[in-house]
Amino acid sequence: MSRLWRVSGLGLLATLVLAAPALADLGSEVRHAIRGSQITKGRITVSIRDVDADQAPLVSILWDNGKMTTAAETPMIPASNMKLLTTGAALHVLGPDFVFQTKLIRQGSRLIVVGDGDPAFGDPELLKTMTVNGQHGLSIDQFLDLWIKPVVDSDLDVITEVIVDDRIFEREYAHPSWPLDQLNRSYCAEVSGFNFHLNVLHFFPRPTSGGGPPQLTPFEPMASWMNPRNRASSRTSVHDQSNVWIARKTNTNELTFYGNVKYVYRAPVPVTLHDVPEFFAHLLAERLHDKGVSVQNWRVANDDDPIFDGELIAPIIKTPIAVALKRCNVDSENLYAESLLKRTSHARTRQPSTWATASGVMRQIVHERLELASVPSDLIVADGSGLSRDNRVSASTLTRWLGSFHRDAKLGPMFKASMAVAGENGTMRKRFRNVNLHGAHVQAKSGYINQVSCLSGYVTMPDGRCYAFSVLANGLSGPGSVQLAKKLQERVVSVIAQELASVEITLGGD
């Protein structure tokens, strides 16, 4: 809309009608942005909806290696945009008041850790924000002392067994479609009915004199029986770099260090742990032994063990679902997504969760929440985080999903609050620099795996008008295509914001 001057019949009052320049057609602008993106190979789908009405998308586009059509129902690999489905499904089933609860109970002379699938138990990032007995910020050792001290102060001088019961989930720790050569990386952390310290060890290597193997201890959490092979060096010449990395033999905790340590590592070098329930049983037994409590045996629960009951001997460690949702979406923590998916499945089936059962549960939740005639044919659920390349969902289903939460007065506020804000926090902190958002507030979830870049979320104006969007790009094999896709996503959001800003503002008048 252009600027208009209008003079009243008396010629005494002038009314100025101002508006941001309106777009002739939102779809045309998006298509223009795609054509101008310089992406030469791949497939891009775009869906944009007015979320205040459950209607057809305002924009529905498929660009397939240069060919443009008007359908965005094409199944696409969503990468971490899968987390929007996972967190929404968890809210839908578990509810906004749900709290993970991990317990330490006493049964005679036995101690039993009862896992609840909580991904936040011992999460080092969350420990930095905890306040206990007036102390703000806890180390992992101080966190463990929350349980160790009550046991030491009890009358248990001899513990016959320390048992970790993780049977709320089945023991399939890594999804079969995850990249086998990356299972040592923190984003591929194993998933268990009992999780601890993000299921990783943190090393802080420091160089030693003479260029020999670096010093690897202490690490967190410290476990005396862990003895990594050290094939790294400590060269410190001007041409040397710090590039240490850690390999882990599949299905073991056999670690090997490679690379070079030139400087003291202040930020941790992480490596995933195998069979975290067993690791924690051993660790708790060792820490208690160090405090003078005799521990005769430690193990994980057997399949034929009865359901354990007993008296609480230490504080229950609780994590509200809102905390888990934010760590999942704002920080894109894969362990949180998988734990939420499996915990949601357990709540529905009352059986130990597997990825297979969780997949069926997720598809059913999408079906019922979107009030569809059948389960969407464009939806394939392999895992909850989007790490698997077997996941599929369309941009259209994602914007419809987002719309359902926007209109949900009970669940919507928590769901939207779990998403990162453009230019402010999480995985969106460095996005949208120098992008004109026309006063809009953008909450979104990014996603990336090899040759895949995705962005979905909300564009909201100060007066509350809101559009949901999803831009999914697959097959980005050309040089620099992922960065070009990110720029395209930001351009599409800017175009949406410009469209929403194109409203009349009247100054003066009668």
RAGIMO-V310010 format. One line per field, one symbol per residue. ss: DSSP state (a for helix, b for strand, c for the rest). phi: phi as a letter, one per 30 degrees, with the letter a starting at -180 (. if undefined). psi: psi as a letter, one per 40 degrees, with the letter a starting at -180 (. if undefined). Layout:
ss=???
phi=???
psi=???
This chain:
ss=cccbbbbccccccbbbbbcccccccaaaaaaaaaacccccccbbbbbbbbccccccccbbbbbbccbbbccccccbccaaaaaaaaaaaaaaaaccccbbbbbbbbbccbbbbbcccccccccaaaacccbbccbbcccaaaaaaaaaaaaaaccccbbcbbbbbcccbccccccccccaaacccaaaccccccccaaabbbbccbccaaacccbccccbccccccccbbccbcccccccccccbbbbccccccbbbbcbccccccccbbbbcccaaaaaaaaaaaaaaacccbbccbbbccccccccccbbccccbbbbaaaaaaaaaccccaaaaaaaaaaaaaaaacccbcaaaaaaaaaaaaaaaccccccccccbcccccccccccbbcaaaaaaaaaaaacccccaaaaaaccbbccccaaaccccccccccccbbbbbbbbbccbbbbbbbbbcccccbbbbbbbbbccccccaaaaaaaaaaaaaaaaaaaaacccbbbbcc
phi=.ddbcbcdedicccccccadeddeaddddddddddcdidcbkbbbbbbbdddbdbdddbbbbcbhjccbcbccddbdchddeddddddddddcdidcdbdbcbcccbicccbccdbiddcdiddddedcdbbhiccicddddddddcddeddddcddbcdacbcccddcdccdbddcddddbdddddcedcbdbcahhibcccbdbdcdiideddccdbbddbdddbddccdbbdbddddbcbdbbcbdeibcdcbcbjbccbdddddcdbdcchdedededddddddedcjcdbdabacddecddddblcdcaddccbdddddddddcdchddedddddddddddddcibedbddddddddddddedddhddadeddcbccbccjdddddbacdddddddddddedcddceedddddcdceibbhdcdccidicdchidcccabdabbeibbbablbcbdedjdbccbbbcbbidcdeiddddddddedddddddddddddbdbccijd
psi=hihhhhhideedhhhhhiiihihdhddddddddddeeehdiahhihhhiheehgaiidhhihhgfehhafhfehhihebeedddddddddddddieeihihhihihgbeihhhhieeheehehdddddeihhfehhhiidddddddddddddeaegdhhdihhhhfediifgdhheeihdeeeeidefiihiehihfefiihigiiiiieeahiheiiihihhdehgihgeiifhfideiihfiihihhhfifhihhiaihdihhdiihiiiihgdddddddddddddddeehhhdiiiiiideiihhiaiheiihhihiddddddddddefhddddddddddddddddfihiidddddddddddddddefidihheehhhdaededheeihiiddddddddddddehddddddddeeiihhediaeedeifhfhhefeihhhihihhihehhihiaihhideehhiiihhhhifgeiheddddddddddddddddddddegihhhhai.
